[in-house]
Amino acid sequence: MVSNIKLLTAVGLFSGVLLYAWVTHGTGVVRNDPDRNISIPEQLTVPLQVQAAYNETMIFVRYRWPAERPGIFHDILRYQDGSWIVEGGEMPGSNPFGMHEDRVAMMLDDGSVPAFSRYGGYITVGDGLAGLTNEAPEEVTKYLPLTRNQLGRWDDMASEGELLGMRQAGYFLDLWHWRAGRSNPVGEADDQHIHTGRDGDAGSSSYATNWDKDLKQPRVMFNMASAGYRALHWEDVAAGRISQDQVYALIEGEAVPFDPDAGWQDGDVLPRRILRPAAGSRGDIRVSGEGHWADGYWDVTLSRALDTGHPADDKILQDHRSYDVAFAIHRNATGGRWHYVSLPRTLGLAHEADINAARFTGVAPTWSDIWTNVTLFYPGQVTWPMLNSAHHAGAEAIAAGIPVKARHSPEQLAVYGVEVEFRDAIRRQWLLTLLAGLVLIGAFGVALNATISSRKGA
């Protein structure tokens, strides 16, 4: 009788745990969590095509990548019930109304930041960055490790003297940052750099706010005479029906002062940015031709002087040399860290490299059909301090200077990026699975023992 009870208990326990495992199988722990700044893209990798060419004074870099529709608005002002409200702003994942501009960025170095050639943009992701689950209480952008006294301390800045010495020695990354909404309409890319943060080069940017905080109204509106309208309409903007072939940006000299008595209607839309040519070192990068979206692809060509005359802001390029580059794109109305990145690649000027710039004579290159294909991937919340810690099994390889591409593919890194965002939950789930397995084994042993005992008794 006792044996039968043990057997029934064991069989019941075994069946119950097995049923629970069957019911919960596949539910997992990976899911979007806006409260933790987590939004996983449906597609973890995206292709990017790159070409480069140069003449005696200029270099041209051409980029092509897929996007379902062009993201040409960064943020806007929408008139509703007598007031202007802001639509847009950084958020985890895609903005549901398409309010975030598409972008392509290229970090460039001449060997002055050695770790960049081995680990690319990973070295710029320190603790506390905006958009991380554990973001700092103030906005922290990408920065290089040596600009802090301690790895993992975003608020422990090196001394001004040390920072100046690093900068003079070339310890910064040149950043080409093309913005579909805030720079492309004036034919420019934002010329920036990464050192203590992701900052603009000296001078002024191509965009300013279109909001008069004192009057609580926009500063400018579209020129009816040239655009044919004073404002766009929210339904068209949100549905992606505004094209690059019409006036969609407010540009100084073309826009007119805002008229509060123009008979504004609910749903009228004005861009929240006024555009103008950038000034100084920040305006060194131009769009060659036009950055244009068609048939599901962006096609953008940027150009810059080989020697901009701003060596403290830009990497000066020379013939017969190779440079380190890494790429990123934003698409599908994403901002901040919710982008795709690449592993480091090399760019050669009459020098063997992953991307060989073609030398040409004349004013503009004639592009061939030969592209360098680069796989971009979702990086997740993998930080440089974490990669150098005991949490990363490859920390010793980093200490030994082994490049990341020798150990991981972009596809692997995309999966690891997601796993890192759920590291604690995955570990907890693994422990529960281990516990369930032990219970199953125990139940199986008890049942087997009870069965054997019962047969001996018979």
Salt bridges, closest charged atoms under 4 A:
ASP75 OD2 - ARG272 NE 2.98
ASP75 OD2 - ARG273 NH2 3.03
GLU87 OE2 - ARG78 NH2 2.65
GLU101 OE2 - HIS74 ND1 3.65
GLU101 OE2 - ARG103 NE 3.96
GLU101 OE2 - ARG179 NH1 3.51
GLU101 OE2 - ARG182 NH2 2.68
ASP109 OD1 - LYS315 NZ 3.00
ASP110 OD1 - LYS315 NZ 3.37
ASP155 OD1 - ARG153 NE 3.19
ASP174 OD2 - ARG304 NH1 2.81
GLU188 OE2 - ARG286 NH1 2.77
ASP190 OD2 - ARG179 NH2 3.13
ASP190 OD1 - ARG282 NE 2.68
ASP201 OD1 - HIS193 ND1 2.80
ASP236 OD1 - ARG241 NE 2.98
ASP268 OD1 - HIS233 ND1 3.67
ASP284 OD2 - HIS310 ND1 2.94
GLU290 OE1 - HIS292 ND1 3.83
ASP299 OD2 - ARG62 NH2 2.75
ASP313 OD1 - ARG167 NH2 2.94
ASP319 OD2 - HIS320 NE2 3.93
ASP319 OD2 - ARG359 NH1 2.19
ASP354 OD2 - ARG345 NE 3.44
GLU421 OE2 - ARG337 NH2 2.85
ASP424 OD1 - ARG427 NH1 3.36
